[in-house]
Structures are given as structure tokens and as C-alpha cells.
């Protein structure tokens, strides 16, 4: 059997190589707000019926994403978190978040109904 058909799955230096493919790539630099489009979604799956507003498709460093999430939570007066590069804000706040992001210079698209 050729070596290419049996890729290495574990290395003592790097650990389990199969799990490394699933990790999201960290953004090294943030794009300016004028060059980004934020997509706002409403979701309630897996949350006991409670609605959250999702802010997706932003290319920001982890620190910038954290700062933006904090600003959005303060703007709508609600809690939230960051999971896998997506900002989750508790409650249905797409209109308020869209206005806040537009004032910061982001292009905004509201998805879903």
C-alpha cells in the first residue's frame, strides 16, 4: 500500500492531526469595517426555545471580536458570547444591532424571517 493512502494521524510534537483540520483558522489581522459585510441571523435551535441573534462572517482578530461583542451587548442591553467566531446576543435584536454596526461602518445583511 502506498504511503499516501495512510496519512499520519498522531505525532508526538503536534498531537492528534485529525483534530487540527477542524479548528478554525485564526485571523491575523482585522479587515476594516468598510470592507466587511455582517450577516445577522435569528436562531433558537438547541437553546430551549430561547432566541438569540447571531452576527456572522466577520474577519476580526479574537481581541477585536471580543471588543465588538462587548459594544453590541451594551448597545442592546443584553448578554451574549462568542462561539467559533460568531457573536451570539441573547434575544431578538437584529434591527438594533444592524443600526449599531452600520454606524460603525459595517455593511449589514439581515437573514431569515
Secondary structure, 3 states (H helix, E strand, C coil): CCHHHCCCCEECCCEEHHHHCCCCCCCCCCCCHHHCEEEEEEECCCCCCCCEEEEECCCCCHHHHHHHHHHHHHHHCCCEEEECCEEEEECCCHHHHHHHHHHHCCEEEECCC
